[in-house]
Amino acid sequence: MSGTVRQGKNVKPAPFRYHRARDLEGATALLAELGDDAKVLAGGQSLVAMMNFRLARPAHLVDIAGLRELDRLGVGADGGLRIGALTTHHTVETAPAHTLGAGFDVIRDAMAWIGHLPIRTRGTVGGSIAHGDPTAEWCLLAVLLDAEFVARGPGGRRRFRADEFFFGYYTTALRPDEILEEIVFPRPAPHAALTEFAERRGDFALVSCAVDLDVDGGAVRGGRVAVGGVAPTPVRVPGAEAVLAGGGSFRDCAEAASLVAPAGDAADSARYRKHLVRTLVERACEEAMSR
C-alpha cells in the first residue's frame, strides 16, 4: 500500500510518500529500490518527532508495524534473551517471569525510565536501537550486556555486536536497505541495574548509567560499567571496571567513572555531567548489589 502525504495547514512534516510493508522480504526489497531517501517506520516515537521539527525529511516512509514475525520475546535454548525488533517497551515491562527468564530483571526495570506509558506502548525495541540515541536506555543496556543484533537486507542476514553497531549520534552500522530483525542478550545479568537523571520524569536523560556486577559468595569480584549522555554513543568505562576488579569501593568506582570525557559545550555543563555520573554510578552499584 502506498500513498502521498502533502504538507497542509495542520501537517508539520515535509511531504513524503507512505508505503506499508506486507512482509520482511518485501520491505527490504523496497528499501533497496528507494535508496537513501527512505526511512523505516516502526512505532514512530522517535522518527515522527524529528520529522515534525524538520530534523528528518525522508521522501519515503516504509511502515513495518504490521510484520508480526518481528514481535516476539523469550529465552532461547542457549539461555539468551531474544527480542524481536517490533516488540514494544511495554511488552517487555509487563512480561511475566517465565517469559523474560531469570537474571534479566534489569531489562524489565529499565523500561520504567522510557518516556511515559503511551510512548512505551507504541515505541519498539528495534526502533530505539536503530535510532541510536546515545542516552537511550536500550542502547546503554546493549553496550553494557554485550547484546548482539541481527539485521535483514536483500543480501541476507548480518550480525553485529553492540560495540561495533553504534557509530555516533543517531548513526549505526545499519545500511539503508536493512531492517533490524532481532536483539539478543546472550547471558543473564542477575546483579545489574540502570539509573538516570532527567529534568522531568519521562524526559530524555541528561546522563544514564548502568552496571553489571560479578558477585561471588556475596563479594564483588568485578563488573561492567557503562554511561550514556557523555559521548556520541554509550560507552564502557574501563577505569571504573578496574576499580571493581581490584576490590575498590562503589564510591571509588563512581569517581573513576566520572573521569570519562563528558559531552557539553560549557565548563559548567561538563562539571555537572561529571557530578551526575559520579552519583548515578554509585547508586546503580548499590542497587545492583541489593538484587
PyMOL commands that set and color helices and strands:
alter all, ss='L'
color gray80, all
select helices_A, chain A and resi 24-37+47-52+68-70+89-93+97-100+105-113+117-122+125-131+137-144+162-164+238-245+250-257+267-290
alter helices_A, ss='H'
color red, helices_A
select strands_A, chain A and resi 2-5+16-20+38-41+60-63+73-75+81-84+148-153+156-161+166-168+171-172+179-185+192-197+207-216+219-228+235-236
alter strands_A, ss='S'
color yellow, strands_A
deselect
rebuild
show_as cartoon
